């Protein structure tokens, strides 16, 4: 209470500089904008009648909590094991074909998990799937095949399409790891196995934690895949509540619990991450020696190849096959092109412009936040930057629910326009933009800006003539990331789109829901290709992944 | 580096396009659409078509899934080529929710549902305006809403379909209560709480049998490990492939699956002495109060109950048309021979909220 304003604005890291009030206001407004859906959901949940809480507590809440946590833990562990082992094999061993495999292991990020799920379900559905049918044909009697449905199926599929987060982050860490660390451990008598657990893994930990966090939050927010594979989590239950009932209090209650869960995960990660630091001596850096796999060479290759097949080659191959089938059949082709209220071109276009606009808006909004937190570090600026991470904890269904209720009441002219969809993308993906902008600014020495000021430029001129041109690649990387994730977004788009407004993701979902896989394939393929473009740009930039641990 | 340049150019392009028009997608595609239609229409004068007086946008909210309404919309569009139809398909209650929230600022012109309780409860909340199509005298009078707030379109029956390779006709359940029998444990598929027809079945059972018996039935299904899908298309495909032996569906899902060549059979259940009779419901449509395009909305309603519209429902989707004299699709079992459960629509609509509470209380997925 006694603390003055000066206390909050005094730089916590020592360097004192006067904060520009306009910058502080712009950053504050951004934080406020991000806060609205969060606050509104808690407000609605608190206002729900006790009977709604009671019904949920009795029947559903505990089961949903158990289901959701089980899936989050299973997929996070699966992604960690898969990601680290794939990174180790491609970075540290003489695996055959490692250069090609290295890129292929990252590409499943361009495939939305629900599209992967659709393909695997069509292949493996018990009795009805293509593989069980083919086996029955060959062997002459029904054969039991592993089912992609339920908990194990959902865990398997989601692991396949989320491990690249861990793979990319740990791959970057493997590459930058100093060879002398492990050599020292070996020379002090540690076995290779002990060295891996006692030296290598702890050094990888920041990257692994960041990857695990991304996976865990992704699974909390996942709607399409779990709905498809019939495994009920909070996200899918909220969606069902929204589609199945008149009153929205139960959905608000479930949303509030989900958001608290996500915030707990974020918070735990911050705590763990903050405790340890790794410093590497930059001089004499040289890559660690490659381990010779010897007789394990080809079994290791088979392992990596099977991961690449299941997560990339099979989905792509099936989508291409179906697309060719669609193009071969004039009737299906006509259905593809006339689909929806406005035809094929309109939903390709809708996907592209909403995602691009969201990317531009999120990047623009992230700038004042990043400038404030990097150039004027203080308690308040750090709080604002942290607060803008909250989008990570707001799954698409939750953002959709709060926007539906809010926009119609407060901004009716925006209601039922595509801009609401864009707004949802911006809110959800703001953290990625803020992180990218922060890391871009961190790499730019303030002395350049100071020189410009000394030479008589105003702060605004400095921003546009010096800062922005220099951090542009970093900003573009952030925008590419927002574009990529917006393109793949499903639940918020489904719930918020105005009549007649389709995107590629929505079209694929609607068609696949009716069982029209062949018809859905061209749209799915275009979606994957459109997502692969910004992804390959990001992979070239790469530092975006190694820097994305929470600051 | 060329990628940088590409991205920059792309972003400038999009920025330019989006900033010059409030709804860019709409503007651009609308422009393309009119170009195409004038190009196609130029050899024959537009006045030849009967509907050249109907223009603008018609926004339809449909509880019927897109696949089950798009062919009708397409047929309507060939008659009225100048009207642009924007469809939002979803579950009945999701769209009903949207209609209630939009009441002050309506977006939709027409609402189509897959059962009567949702339209009736919306009508009681003053969402619709009265409109009686000229040919509505061809419909059964009990399937026109009070004050002409809605009109019925087609009837559908709740049936039991089975995989005839796995279940014989004698073995197949003859009553929906046999679905609680332990011998079908884990082998039944049905639609979940988001599905309007399932909601309506439960609402009808509450009225016919009372809350307690309905609750016992639902608990019996859950105890019997019935798998609840998001929609009936999944159910029919799962039964058709033999993943499940039994499915609880609307009658046309059986015919659709049969048409795909699957070995499936059907039971129109509960026909025995003292049983509740076949549960049926009807799809319906109403014009939203404050609709922006009243002329188009009325023309669309007229079309839905015209012989052509009714015939499309019957032929493409095996439904029972409500208009007198429109034939059933060949092979569809007429309802004349069956005893139908009698449900009071207005009363069921008043009790609909309690049906949702019941589903939530028993934890139906």
Contacts between the chains, C-beta under 8 A, distances in Angstrom:
chain1	res1	chain2	res2	distance
A	55	B	357	7.3
A	55	B	360	5.4
A	55	B	361	6.1
A	56	B	360	7.9
A	58	B	361	7.6
A	59	B	360	6.8
A	59	B	361	6.4
A	59	B	362	7.4
A	59	B	363	4.0
A	60	B	360	7.8
A	60	B	363	5.9
A	63	B	363	7.8
A	125	B	241	7.4
A	125	B	243	6.9
A	126	B	243	5.3
A	127	B	241	4.9
A	127	B	242	4.9
A	127	B	243	4.8
A	128	B	237	6.5
A	128	B	238	7.0
A	128	B	240	7.7
A	128	B	241	3.2
A	128	B	242	7.6
A	128	B	243	5.6
A	227	B	230	6.6
A	230	B	227	7.1
A	230	B	229	7.4
A	232	B	365	6.2
A	240	B	192	7.1
A	240	B	193	6.5
A	240	B	194	5.6
A	240	B	365	7.3
A	242	B	94	6.4
A	242	B	97	7.8
A	243	B	90	6.7
A	243	B	91	4.4
A	243	B	93	6.8
A	243	B	94	4.3
A	243	B	194	4.4
A	244	B	91	6.5
A	244	B	93	5.8
A	244	B	94	7.6
A	244	B	192	7.7
A	244	B	193	4.4
A	244	B	194	4.1
A	244	B	199	7.6
A	244	B	356	7.5
A	244	B	359	7.8
A	245	B	93	6.1
A	245	B	193	7.9
A	245	B	356	5.2
A	245	B	360	7.5
A	246	B	93	5.9
A	246	B	96	6.8
A	246	B	97	5.9
A	246	B	100	7.8
A	246	B	353	6.8
A	246	B	356	6.7
A	248	B	97	7.5
A	250	B	360	7.0
A	338	B	74	7.9
A	340	B	66	8.0
A	340	B	87	7.7
A	341	B	84	7.6
A	341	B	85	6.1
A	341	B	86	4.9
A	341	B	87	5.1
A	342	B	25	7.9
A	342	B	29	4.8
A	342	B	33	7.3
A	343	B	29	7.4
A	345	B	29	7.1
A	345	B	32	7.6
A	346	B	25	6.2
A	346	B	29	4.6
A	349	B	25	6.1
A	349	B	28	7.0
A	349	B	29	7.4
A	350	B	25	5.1
A	352	B	14	7.5
A	353	B	14	5.4
A	353	B	17	7.1
A	353	B	18	6.2
A	353	B	24	6.2
A	353	B	25	6.7
A	356	B	10	6.9
A	356	B	11	6.3
A	356	B	14	4.5
A	357	B	14	6.5
A	357	B	15	7.8
A	357	B	18	5.6
A	359	B	11	7.7
A	360	B	11	5.9
A	360	B	14	7.6
A	360	B	15	6.5
A	404	B	98	8.0
A	404	B	101	7.3
A	405	B	101	7.7
A	408	B	101	5.4
A	408	B	102	6.7
A	408	B	105	7.1
A	412	B	104	7.4
A	412	B	105	4.7
A	415	B	102	7.3
A	415	B	105	6.4
A	415	B	107	7.4
A	416	B	102	7.6
A	416	B	107	4.6
A	417	B	22	7.7
A	417	B	23	6.2
A	418	B	23	6.6
A	418	B	25	6.1
A	473	B	4	7.2
A	476	B	4	6.6
A	476	B	7	5.8
A	476	B	8	7.8
A	479	B	7	7.7
A	479	B	11	7.4
A	480	B	7	7.1
A	497	B	88	7.7
A	498	B	86	7.7
A	498	B	88	7.5
A	498	B	107	7.4
A	499	B	59	4.7
A	499	B	60	7.3
A	499	B	61	7.1
A	499	B	86	4.1
A	499	B	87	6.3
A	499	B	88	3.8
A	499	B	107	6.6
A	499	B	108	7.0
A	500	B	59	7.4
A	500	B	85	7.5
A	500	B	86	2.9
A	500	B	87	6.0
A	500	B	88	7.1
A	501	B	25	6.9
A	501	B	86	7.9
A	510	B	66	6.1
A	510	B	89	7.7
A	513	B	230	7.2
A	513	B	231	6.7
A	513	B	233	7.2
A	514	B	65	6.8
A	514	B	66	7.6
A	514	B	67	5.0
A	514	B	233	5.5
A	515	B	233	5.6
A	515	B	234	7.6
A	515	B	237	5.8
A	516	B	67	7.8
A	534	B	7	8.0
A	536	B	3	8.0
A	537	B	3	5.2
A	537	B	7	7.1
A	540	B	3	7.5
